[in-house]
Amino acid sequence: MIELNETSKAYFESAKRTFAVEANAIMQTSDALDELDFAKACELLLKCNGRIIVSGMGKSGHVARKIASTLTSTGTPAIFLHPAEAAHGDIGLISPGDALLILSKSGESDELVSILNAVAQKHIPVVAITSNPLSRLAISAKKSGGVVLFPIVKEEACPHDLAPTSSTTAQLVLGDALAIALLEARKFTSEDFAKLHPGGALGKKLTMHVRDLMAADGDTPRIGIDSSLPSVMHEISVKRFGAACVIGEEGELLGIITDGDLRRYFQSHEQIDIRKVSAGELMAKDPKTTTSDTLAIDALHLMEDTLPKVMQLPVIDSRKNVIGMIHLHDIVKAGISG
């Protein structure tokens, strides 16, 4: 077990320096960002009818992959192109209608400059992200009619000022800024996002509705308002919800009876003639309800985040008739959590 001592203090101070240096690089980049150039970059990428080809070498290449993924998942189709592979045939990925987004701290990478030279005749619009305004990459991008954005990196977090740290962080945030600006310009909604993320917990939160998880028809516990206590207990025991909906003659919801309601009733009544106790005496009126079109995550929040907390919700239609019931456990079992 690591104890708090001079060594642990040194680790922590190193981490805090890294945070400070990289945060400073982000803020300096933000402060120095040219409004017109950023707007031009956004317009250039927004007008792209094909894909955004994102490229970078070394650590910038790893950042470029992440930016390409973020663009794609937020409504702007993008793909990463390795600059070394581009020189050996993969340049064929770039077609008229595409746009280039190229990242390099120094702007002197031969592989990246060669990409610009190779596509010069295709009139591919270019956005370059480099910290060196006098670099070959910056000059070539401007000559092609492209836009250059400049991350401001006065020092790397690395004490030797060698390992790309602050520079890649600034590149990453600048790429995120482009992606979010394009997302907002496209009016990309959470529903659009869900279509691109159908798998996993995120997709389920955005796409799974109550109707996908609720019990319906004969699986829904229902009793009439005049049902006897034994009938109520039987319905709750046979069905798996720990509760039963009390319904009227037209199928409308009048109330709900849960296991907890039964326990509280028995605790507060020392002598009970079960033949004389009806569902109407036991039920809680105006229970929380949901609809089949409600997102399952919203139903979960209704159960857990508002008082009183409940474990199940009757599902009703526009006439307030009971059409099903959903249990908290079914939502959690489906992989959805708040």
C-alpha positions as CSV (number, residue, x, y, z in Angstrom):
1,M,0.0,0.0,0.0
2,I,1.4,3.4,-1.0
3,E,1.6,5.8,2.0
4,L,1.5,9.6,1.8
5,N,5.1,10.6,1.8
6,E,7.6,12.7,-0.2
7,T,7.4,10.3,-3.1
8,S,3.6,10.4,-3.3
9,K,3.8,14.2,-2.9
10,A,6.2,14.4,-5.9
11,Y,3.8,12.2,-8.0
12,F,0.9,14.5,-7.2
13,E,2.8,17.7,-7.8
14,S,3.9,16.4,-11.2
15,A,0.3,15.6,-12.1
16,K,-0.8,19.1,-11.0
17,R,1.9,20.7,-13.2
18,T,0.8,18.6,-16.2
19,F,-2.8,19.7,-15.7
20,A,-1.7,23.4,-15.4
21,V,0.5,23.4,-18.4
22,E,-2.0,21.6,-20.7
23,A,-4.9,23.7,-19.5
24,N,-2.8,26.8,-20.2
25,A,-2.2,25.5,-23.8
26,I,-6.0,25.1,-24.2
27,M,-6.8,28.6,-23.0
28,Q,-4.0,30.2,-25.0
29,T,-5.3,28.5,-28.1
30,S,-8.8,29.7,-27.4
31,D,-7.6,33.3,-26.8
32,A,-5.6,33.3,-30.0
33,L,-8.2,31.6,-32.2
34,D,-9.0,33.8,-35.2
35,E,-12.8,34.1,-35.5
36,L,-12.7,34.5,-39.3
37,D,-10.4,31.6,-39.9
38,F,-12.4,29.3,-37.6
39,A,-15.6,30.3,-39.4
40,K,-14.0,29.6,-42.8
41,A,-12.8,26.2,-41.6
42,C,-16.3,25.3,-40.4
43,E,-17.9,26.5,-43.7
44,L,-15.3,24.6,-45.7
45,L,-16.0,21.3,-43.8
46,L,-19.7,21.9,-43.7
47,K,-19.9,22.3,-47.5
48,C,-18.0,19.0,-48.0
49,N,-20.3,16.7,-50.0
50,G,-18.0,13.7,-49.4
51,R,-16.0,12.7,-46.4
52,I,-13.6,14.6,-44.2
53,I,-10.2,12.9,-44.6
54,V,-8.3,13.4,-41.3
55,S,-4.6,12.8,-41.2
56,G,-1.6,13.2,-38.9
57,M,1.7,11.5,-38.2
58,G,2.9,10.1,-34.9
59,K,1.1,11.4,-31.8
60,S,-0.9,13.8,-34.0
61,G,-2.0,10.8,-36.0
62,H,-3.6,9.3,-32.8
63,V,-5.4,12.6,-32.2
64,A,-6.5,12.6,-35.9
65,R,-8.1,9.2,-35.5
66,K,-10.0,10.4,-32.5
67,I,-11.2,13.6,-34.3
68,A,-12.3,11.5,-37.3
69,S,-14.3,9.3,-35.0
70,T,-15.9,12.3,-33.2
71,L,-16.8,13.9,-36.5
72,T,-18.4,10.7,-37.8
73,S,-20.4,10.0,-34.7
74,T,-21.8,13.6,-34.7
75,G,-23.1,13.7,-38.2
76,T,-20.0,14.6,-40.3
77,P,-18.7,11.5,-42.1
78,A,-14.9,11.3,-41.7
79,I,-12.1,8.7,-42.1
80,F,-8.5,8.6,-40.9
81,L,-5.8,8.3,-43.5
82,H,-2.3,7.3,-42.4
83,P,0.1,9.6,-44.2
84,A,2.7,6.9,-44.7
85,E,0.2,4.6,-46.2
86,A,-1.2,7.4,-48.4
87,A,2.2,7.6,-50.1
88,H,1.8,3.9,-51.0
89,G,-1.6,3.8,-52.6
90,D,-4.1,4.9,-50.0
91,I,-4.2,8.4,-51.4
92,G,-6.8,6.8,-53.6
93,L,-9.2,7.2,-50.7
94,I,-9.5,10.9,-51.5
95,S,-12.0,11.7,-54.1
96,P,-13.5,15.0,-55.5
97,G,-16.0,16.3,-53.0
98,D,-13.9,15.3,-50.0
99,A,-12.0,17.7,-47.7
100,L,-8.7,17.3,-45.9
101,L,-8.1,18.0,-42.2
102,I,-4.4,17.7,-41.4
103,L,-2.7,17.8,-38.0
104,S,1.0,18.4,-37.3
105,K,2.7,20.4,-34.5
106,S,5.8,21.3,-36.6
107,G,4.0,21.3,-40.0
108,E,7.2,19.9,-41.5
109,S,6.2,16.2,-41.9
110,D,7.2,15.1,-45.4
111,E,4.4,12.6,-45.5
112,L,1.7,15.2,-44.8
113,V,3.1,17.7,-47.3
114,S,3.2,15.0,-49.9
115,I,-0.6,14.4,-49.4
116,L,-1.2,18.1,-50.2
117,N,1.0,17.9,-53.3
118,A,-0.7,14.7,-54.5
119,V,-4.2,16.1,-54.3
120,A,-3.4,19.7,-55.5
121,Q,-4.9,19.0,-58.9
122,K,-8.1,17.6,-57.4
123,H,-9.0,20.9,-55.8
124,I,-9.6,19.3,-52.4
125,P,-10.3,21.9,-49.7
126,V,-7.8,21.8,-46.8
127,V,-7.9,22.7,-43.1
128,A,-4.5,22.4,-41.5
129,I,-3.9,22.5,-37.7
130,T,-0.3,23.3,-36.9
131,S,1.6,25.4,-34.3
132,N,4.1,26.7,-36.9
133,P,2.6,29.4,-39.2
134,L,5.9,29.3,-41.3
135,S,5.9,25.6,-41.9
136,R,5.6,23.9,-45.3
137,L,2.2,22.5,-44.3
138,A,0.8,25.9,-43.4
139,I,2.2,27.5,-46.5
140,S,1.0,24.7,-48.8
141,A,-2.5,24.7,-47.2
142,K,-2.8,28.5,-47.8
143,K,-1.6,28.2,-51.4
144,S,-4.3,25.7,-52.1
145,G,-6.9,28.1,-50.8
146,G,-7.3,26.3,-47.5
147,V,-7.4,27.5,-43.9
148,V,-4.8,27.1,-41.2
149,L,-5.7,27.0,-37.5
150,F,-2.9,27.5,-34.9
151,P,-2.8,25.8,-31.5
152,I,-0.7,27.9,-29.2
153,V,1.7,25.7,-27.4
154,K,4.5,27.5,-25.5
155,E,5.7,24.4,-23.7
156,E,5.0,20.7,-23.4
157,A,4.1,19.2,-20.1
158,C,7.1,17.0,-20.6
159,P,10.0,18.5,-18.5
160,H,12.3,18.1,-21.5
161,D,9.8,19.8,-23.8
162,L,10.0,16.8,-26.1
163,A,7.1,14.4,-25.6
164,P,3.9,15.7,-27.3
165,T,1.5,16.5,-24.5
166,S,0.2,20.0,-24.4
167,S,0.4,20.2,-28.2
168,T,-1.7,17.1,-28.8
169,T,-4.2,18.2,-26.1
170,A,-4.6,21.5,-27.9
171,Q,-5.0,19.7,-31.2
172,L,-7.7,17.5,-29.7
173,V,-9.7,20.3,-28.2
174,L,-9.5,22.3,-31.5
175,G,-10.8,19.2,-33.3
176,D,-13.6,18.8,-30.8
177,A,-14.4,22.5,-31.3
178,L,-14.8,22.0,-35.0
179,A,-16.9,18.8,-34.6
180,I,-19.3,20.5,-32.1
181,A,-19.6,23.6,-34.3
182,L,-20.6,21.4,-37.2
183,L,-23.0,19.4,-35.1
184,E,-24.8,22.6,-34.1
185,A,-24.7,24.0,-37.6
186,R,-26.4,20.8,-38.9
187,K,-28.9,20.9,-36.0
188,F,-27.9,17.4,-35.1
189,T,-30.3,16.1,-32.5
190,S,-30.2,13.4,-29.8
191,E,-32.4,11.3,-32.1
192,D,-29.8,11.6,-34.9
193,F,-27.1,10.7,-32.4
194,A,-29.1,7.6,-31.4
195,K,-29.3,6.4,-35.0
196,L,-25.5,6.3,-35.1
197,H,-25.1,4.7,-31.7
198,P,-27.6,1.7,-31.7
199,G,-25.4,-0.5,-29.6
200,G,-24.4,-0.5,-26.0
201,A,-25.9,1.4,-23.1
202,L,-25.7,4.8,-24.8
203,G,-27.8,3.5,-27.8
204,K,-30.3,1.9,-25.5
205,K,-30.8,5.1,-23.5
206,L,-31.6,7.0,-26.7
207,T,-33.6,4.4,-28.5
208,M,-35.4,1.9,-26.1
209,H,-38.9,2.8,-25.1
210,V,-41.3,1.6,-22.5
211,R,-43.2,-0.4,-25.1
212,D,-40.0,-2.5,-25.7
213,L,-39.8,-3.6,-22.1
214,M,-43.3,-3.5,-20.6
215,A,-45.6,-6.4,-19.9
216,A,-48.9,-6.2,-21.7
217,D,-52.2,-8.0,-22.1
218,G,-52.6,-10.9,-19.7
219,D,-49.2,-10.4,-18.1
220,T,-50.3,-7.1,-16.6
221,P,-51.7,-7.4,-13.1
222,R,-55.3,-6.0,-13.0
223,I,-58.1,-6.1,-10.5
224,G,-61.4,-4.4,-10.1
225,I,-62.1,-1.8,-7.5
226,D,-64.5,-4.2,-5.7
227,S,-62.1,-7.1,-5.7
228,S,-61.6,-8.9,-2.4
229,L,-58.3,-8.9,-0.4
230,P,-57.7,-12.6,-1.3
231,S,-58.2,-11.7,-5.0
232,V,-55.8,-8.8,-4.7
233,M,-53.1,-11.0,-3.0
234,H,-53.6,-13.7,-5.6
235,E,-53.1,-11.3,-8.5
236,I,-50.0,-9.7,-7.0
237,S,-48.6,-13.2,-6.2
238,V,-49.3,-14.7,-9.6
239,K,-47.9,-11.7,-11.6
240,R,-44.3,-10.7,-11.1
241,F,-44.6,-7.0,-10.4
242,G,-45.2,-6.9,-6.7
243,A,-48.2,-4.7,-7.5
244,A,-51.6,-4.7,-9.2
245,C,-53.5,-1.9,-11.1
246,V,-57.0,-1.2,-9.9
247,I,-59.1,-0.5,-13.0
248,G,-62.6,0.7,-13.6
249,E,-65.3,-0.8,-15.9
250,E,-63.8,0.8,-19.0
251,G,-60.3,-0.3,-18.2
252,E,-59.3,3.1,-16.8
253,L,-56.7,3.3,-14.1
254,L,-58.2,4.1,-10.7
255,G,-55.2,3.3,-8.5
256,I,-52.5,0.8,-7.6
257,I,-51.8,-1.6,-4.8
258,T,-48.3,-2.7,-4.0
259,D,-46.8,-5.3,-1.6
260,G,-45.9,-2.3,0.6
261,D,-49.5,-1.2,0.7
262,L,-50.6,-4.6,1.9
263,R,-47.9,-4.7,4.6
264,R,-48.8,-1.3,5.8
265,Y,-52.5,-2.2,5.9
266,F,-51.9,-5.3,7.9
267,Q,-49.6,-3.4,10.3
268,S,-52.2,-0.7,11.0
269,H,-55.2,-3.1,11.4
270,E,-55.0,-5.6,14.2
271,Q,-58.1,-7.5,13.3
272,I,-59.1,-8.0,9.7
273,D,-62.1,-9.7,8.1
274,I,-60.5,-10.3,4.7
275,R,-63.9,-11.0,3.2
276,K,-64.9,-7.4,3.8
277,V,-61.7,-5.6,2.6
278,S,-61.9,-4.4,-1.1
279,A,-59.3,-3.2,-3.5
280,G,-60.8,0.3,-3.3
281,E,-59.8,0.5,0.4
282,L,-56.3,-0.7,-0.2
283,M,-55.3,1.2,-3.3
284,A,-53.2,4.4,-3.6
285,K,-55.0,6.9,-5.8
286,D,-53.3,8.9,-8.6
287,P,-50.2,6.7,-8.9
288,K,-47.3,7.6,-11.1
289,T,-47.8,6.4,-14.7
290,T,-46.0,6.3,-18.0
291,T,-46.9,5.8,-21.7
292,S,-45.6,3.3,-24.1
293,D,-43.8,6.0,-26.2
294,T,-41.8,7.2,-23.2
295,L,-38.1,6.5,-23.3
296,A,-37.2,3.7,-20.8
297,I,-34.5,6.0,-19.3
298,D,-37.1,8.6,-18.6
299,A,-39.4,6.1,-17.0
300,L,-36.4,5.0,-14.8
301,H,-35.9,8.6,-13.7
302,L,-39.6,9.0,-12.9
303,M,-39.3,5.9,-10.6
304,E,-36.1,6.9,-8.9
305,D,-35.7,10.7,-9.0
306,T,-39.1,11.8,-7.8
307,L,-40.8,11.1,-4.5
308,P,-42.2,8.7,-3.6
309,K,-39.8,6.3,-5.3
310,V,-41.6,3.4,-6.9
311,M,-40.5,0.0,-8.4
312,Q,-43.2,-0.2,-11.1
313,L,-45.3,2.1,-13.3
314,P,-48.7,1.4,-14.9
315,V,-48.6,2.1,-18.7
316,I,-51.6,4.0,-19.9
317,D,-52.9,5.2,-23.2
318,S,-54.5,8.5,-24.2
319,R,-57.8,7.6,-22.4
320,K,-55.9,6.6,-19.3
321,N,-56.7,3.0,-19.8
322,V,-54.1,0.5,-18.6
323,I,-52.3,-1.2,-21.4
324,G,-49.3,-2.6,-19.5
325,M,-46.9,-2.3,-16.7
326,I,-43.1,-1.8,-16.5
327,H,-40.8,-2.7,-13.6
328,L,-37.6,-1.0,-12.6
329,H,-35.7,-4.3,-12.7
330,D,-36.7,-4.8,-16.4
331,I,-35.1,-1.5,-17.3
332,V,-31.9,-2.2,-15.4
333,K,-31.7,-5.7,-16.8
334,A,-31.8,-4.2,-20.3
335,G,-28.6,-2.4,-19.5
336,I,-30.1,1.1,-18.9
337,S,-29.1,3.1,-15.9
338,G,-29.3,6.7,-14.8
